[in-house]
Amino acid sequence: MNYGITSEWTSDAELAKKLETGDLVEISRTSTIRFPIYRHWSVYIGFIDGYHIVIFLTNGKNNNGPNLFENFFSSTSSISTNNHEENSSISIDKFFDVCGNDQCRINNSMDNKYKPLSQWDIYDRALSKVGEYDHSAFKINCEHFAKWCRYNISTSSQANYGKAATIGRRALLLLPGGFLVFAAATGIIYSVSKFSDLVKKIPRNILVKK
């Protein structure tokens, strides 16, 4: 397991060469002009049936990328609408589909502060939550979920920023044309391939990378 490392930002293809089961993967979501919007987090569980697989918290509307500003706030803050909360769930998907064209890195930096669980404990915790809609333990934040899987704690460096941004969003939307301004600043529509062939019961022995 990659203990305590934070790798350089790189493409999904390059990062896949270094990934080990239990790694936390941080993805830098960007707009169409490559302006950083937010960081998406997932848990890498292994190379399964020819695919690199990750598990992550999604808002249920567009699993892998930001849908205008909705996914931005689901990834940075626990503040969200009731409709959004009802649709949030834990999903499993192909790493390359989740990452898309965005830069990514391994971020196990909290290993230096908190002892990570064993590789298989991380694997089991992430997989056990796939398909669940109960978000109360993770406060609707993909970073919270990923760190819960690895460290058995729920924390997010993005949460405070997200709360402030939520207030800013509400103020901006009150202005004439505010929605269009905000959407132009942060929005990008992702085309996402839904990965539905995997289910929760995946034997450990089919993992290639350990």
Stockholm file with secondary structure:
# STOCKHOLM 1.0

chainA/1-210         MNYGITSEWTSDAELAKKLETGDLVEISRTSTIRFPIYRHWSVYIGFIDGYHIVIFLTNGKNNNGPNLFENFFSSTSSISTNNHEENSSISIDKFFDVCGNDQCRINNSMDNKYKPLSQWDIYDRALSKVGEYDHSAFKINCEHFAKWCRYNISTSSQANYGKAATIGRRALLLLPGGFLVFAAATGIIYSVSKFSDLVKKIPRNILVKK
#=GR chainA/1-210 SS CCCSCBCCCBCHHHHHTTCCTTCEEEEEEECTTCCEEEEEEEEEEEEETTEEEEEEEECSSSSSSCCTTHHHHHHHCSCCCHHHHHHCEEEEEEHHHHHTTSEEEEBCGGGGTSCCCCHHHHHHHHHHTTTCCCCTTTTTCHHHHHHHHHHSCCCCSSHHHHHHHHHHHHHHHTSTTHHHHHHHHHCCCCCCCCCCSCCSCCCGGGCSCC
#=GC SS_cons         CCCSCBCCCBCHHHHHTTCCTTCEEEEEEECTTCCEEEEEEEEEEEEETTEEEEEEEECSSSSSSCCTTHHHHHHHCSCCCHHHHHHCEEEEEEHHHHHTTSEEEEBCGGGGTSCCCCHHHHHHHHHHTTTCCCCTTTTTCHHHHHHHHHHSCCCCSSHHHHHHHHHHHHHHHTSTTHHHHHHHHHCCCCCCCCCCSCCSCCCGGGCSCC
//
